[in-house]
Amino acid sequence: MKKGLLRAGLLVLLIGTMAFDQNSNNLTPLKTLDEIHPKKDIKIGSKKLFKNEKRVALFKTALHFKVISNGVAMVGKGMSQRNFATTWAILEGIESEDMQDITEAYYVMLRTKLENMGVEVVDFETIQQAATFEKLSDSDSKRDWSNKSIGAVSVHTAFNGPITPPVEGNIAHWSKLGKLSKELGATAMFVDMIIDFAVFDIDFHRKRGMNYTSTSATANVIPEITIKPYYGGETPPYGYSPMNSGISIVPRYGMQGTLNINKNTLFPGGFADEIESFSGQMPKSMKRWISIGNELDLTTGTFVVRANPAQYRERVLHALEQYTDALLAKWAENQ
């Protein structure tokens, strides 16, 4: 076990014709909110739907907390010529109760901001009483999930409400949301935010010779909050249904308005009391996410980020407020 940077080397025998060196770049570019371009990076779909929107039924406010994260670096061009280095990190010190508390606080924040814009927000108790709401219930859905490409995620919703999938890839849910809007006389609205806790800096090198390839990597993790724009493709527990961070409204079946930022957005500021690094082994705390398995690429090791709960809460809510303000400013432009 080491503190700080991890270094590891890997020697692979291959046939080559000449020696050369290559250095990689991290594959997850980040922008701070100040670097986000209001027109190019903040997207609004179906502007007319937001233009006249005055009453919403905010039936789902979901925060997707990453609890295991990863960073990837690559060298080489062409599929057969590429090598990858992966670094992992797991978040410790934050319990399910902490995440739920943040989620409830975010709902209050979001509702207040909407009402300050002149948008009426139907009480969640009223939404729950709607006949259609029961059809959106998914209390048995898997809220903690993992896979090798993403890591692991814990999903929390305000009032422990449903984590109903987005309408893309789920036509039946689109119809249900349209019926909910009609029943309540308010536009169904849902919010998803994908919150990561780690920024990775990987320095990946490859040197190829006449009959060998050697790679070496140096990695570091920075405990800072980012909000990721989306999960793509097959995403548990939703199946094929790309998940986007942002705001969506569904006034009726066949219609949807969306607000999102299409860049990985960084909110600088630390929250960790301690960071440990492991080389050549998986920390025991990662093994409960058994679907990730034991075959992690530990070329650059694994970090354990032990968070200060109060600081983590402050940093996440700060990030959510800034991110939401940017989205609502785009909404206000179209009112």
N, C-alpha and C positions, 0 to 999 in steps of 0.2 A: 504494500500500500504506500502511496506517495501523496504528497500535497502538491497542488499546482499543475505544472505541465506534465504531459505523458509523452514518452517517446517509444516507438516500437518499430522494428524493422522486419521485413519479410523478404525472403529470397525465393525466387521462382525460376526454374530452369525452362528456358525457351530458346528457340533458334532465331538468331538475328543476323543482320549483315553489317551493322555499323553501330558504334556507341554514340549515345546522345543523352542529354538530361532534359527532363520536363518537370515543371512545377504546376501545381493545380490551383484552382480557385474554389472557394466554397460555393455550393450549388444553390444556396438560399439567400438571394440578395435582400437587403433590408433598406427601408427608408424611414426616416423620422417623419412625424406629421408635418413639420415645416417643409420637408422635401416633397411632400405629396402635391401633385399638380391638381388644382380644383376641377379642371375640365377633363384632363386626360385620365386621371387616376380615380376620380370619384364618379361612379356611374349611376344614372337613374334610368330605370326602364319603365316605359309607359308613363311619360310625364303627365299626361292628361288625368290619370287616375289620382296622382298626388295633388294636382292643381286645386281641385275642389273638395278635397277630403277634409271633413270637419268632425267626424265621429267614428271612433274605431273600437273594436272589441279585441283588446290585447290578450288573446287566449293563451299565448305561449311566449315566455321570456326564458330562453335557454342559454346557459353558459357552458361551454365545452372546455373543461379544464384539462390541459395536457398534464399528466403525471409522470409519463416517461416520454422523453423527447430524443430526437437524434439529428445529427448534422452529417452531411455527406460532401466529400470532395472527390474530384475526378481528374485524371490525367489521360491524355491520348484522344485520338479521333477515330471514328469508325467503331462499330460494335466490338469487333474482334481485337481492337488495339487499345481498349480502355481498361483502366484499373480504377477501383473505387476504394476510398477509405471512409469508414463510418465511425462516428463517436456517439456515445449514448449518455444520457443523464436521467436520473430519477429524482423526483421532488419528494422530500421528506419534511415532516413537521407541520404539514397542512392536513387537517382531518376533513372528513365529509361534512361535519358540522360547520367548519370554517367556510367551505365552498358554498354551502346553502345560505349562510349568513350573508356572504357577498352577493349572492344571487338575489336575495330578498331586498337588499339595499339598492341593487341596481334597478330593480323594478320600480322602486319608489322614485329614484333619480330620473328614470326614463319617463315615467308617467308625469312627473312634475314638469319636465322639459316640454313634453307634448302639450300639456295644458297651457303652459306659458306661450305656446305658439298659437293658441286658440283652437286646439284640437281636443274635443271631448273624449275621455277615455272611460268606457263602460266598466263598472266595478266587476272584479273577478267573480264575486259571489253571484252577480246577475248572470254572468257568462256560464257559470257552473249549472245554473238552473235551466238553461236552454236544453230542449230535448235533443238537439243535434250534438251538444257537447259530449254526451255519454258515448256517442259513436266515435269520438276522437280520443277517448280514454285509452291509454296504453300503459297502465300501471305495472304490467308484467314485462314491459320491454326492457331490454338490457341497457342499463345506464352506464355501466362500466364495461369498456371493451378495449381490445388491443389487436394490433397486427404488426408484422415485421416492418412494413414500410412507414407507418405513421408513429408507432410507439403505443402508448396507452392513454385513454381519455376517460374522464369521469364527467358525466353530463348531469347538470342540476337545473331545475326549473323553478320559477317563482311559484309559491303556494303548492309545490310538488305537483304542478299541473302536468299535462301530457307532453311527451316529446314527439308529437306528431311529425312524421316526415314531411319534407318540402314537397311541393306539388310536382316538381320535375321527376318523372319516373314513377309517380304515384297519382294517376288520374283519379282513382276513387277518392283520395283525400281532397283533391281539388274540388270535386263535387260536394263533399261534406262541408268544406269551408264556405262554398257558395251558399249552401243551405243555412249555415250558421249566420252568415251576414244578413240573409233575408229574414231569418227568425228574429234577430236582435235589432234589426233596423240600423245596423252599424257594420262597417267594413271589418272583416276578420283580419287581424294583424298578428304576425309572429316575428320574433327576433331571435337570431342565433349569433353567438360570438365565440370564436375559437381562440382560446387564450393559452399561449405558450409561456414557459418560464425560463428558457435557456437560449442563449445565443452562442453559437459555436465558431471558433476560429481554428481552422485546420490548415496546417502547412504540409502539403503532401508532395513528395518528390519521387521521381522514378528515373532510374538510370538503366539503360539497356546496352548490352555488350554483344559480342559475337555469339555467345551461347547462353546468355543469362539475362534476367531482368531482376533488378533489386528495387524495392520500394521502401521508403521510410516516411513516417508521418509524425508531426508534432501537433498536439491539440490542446486547446484551452476552452473552458466554458465560462461564460459571463452570465450571472443570474440577473437577467432583465426581462421585463414583460414585453411580449410581442403579441399582436393580434393578426392571425393568419387569414387570408382571404377565403380559402375554401379547402375542403377535402374533395378529391375527384374520384370518379369511378365507383367501385364497390366499397361501400362504407358501412360497417356494422354500426348500429343495428338496423340500418335503413335499406340494405340491399343496394341496388343501383339507384342512387339518388344523390347527385352531387350536392354537398352541403356548403353553403356560402355564409360567411359572416356578413351580417347586415340586417336590414329591415325589409319585410315583405308585406304587401297587402293584397287581399283577394276579395274584391267586391262581389264577384259572382263567378260561377263556373266558366272557365275559358278566358278569364281575365286575371292578370297579376301585375302588380307594380313592385319594383325592387330598387333598393338603395344599397350600394356596397362600394367598398374601396378595393381595387384590384391589385394592391401591393401588400407585401408583408410589412407591417407597420411596427416600428420600434419605439418604445417609450423608455428612455434611459433612466436609470436609477435602481440601485441594488436593494436586496431584501434578505440576503442570506447571512446566517450567523457562522456557517462553516461549509467548506467544500472539501470533499474527500475524493481521491481518484484511485481507481483500481485498474490493474493491468493483468490481462490473461485470465480474468475470472468475472463471474456475474455476482453482484451483491445479492445477498439472500432476499432482500426486500423486493427485488425484481422478479423473483421466481413465482410469486403468487399470480403474476400475469402469464399464466402457463401457455396461452396461445402464441406468445412470442417465442417460446421454446428456449432451448439452451444453445442454439447455434448462432448467437449474435457474432457479428464481425467485430472482434475486439482489437483490431489492428492498432487503434488509437485509444482503446480503453473505455472505461465507464466512469462517470462522475456521479457522486451523490451530493445533491444540493440540499442542505438543511436550512429551511426557511425560518425566518422570524415571522410568526403568524400576523402580528400587528402591522409590520412593515409590508408583508405580502398583501394583506388586505388593502392597505393604503395605496400601494403601487398599482394593483389591479383596478381598483375603483377610479383612480386617477386616469389610467389608460382608457377605461370604458367611457369616462366622461368626455375626454378629449375626442375620442373616436366617434362617439354619438353626436357630439356638437358638430363635427365635420359633416356627418350624414344629414342632420337636421337642417344645417345651413343650406345644403343642396336642396332639400325639400322646400325650405322657405323661399328659395329663388323661384320656385315654380308655383307658388300660391297666387 
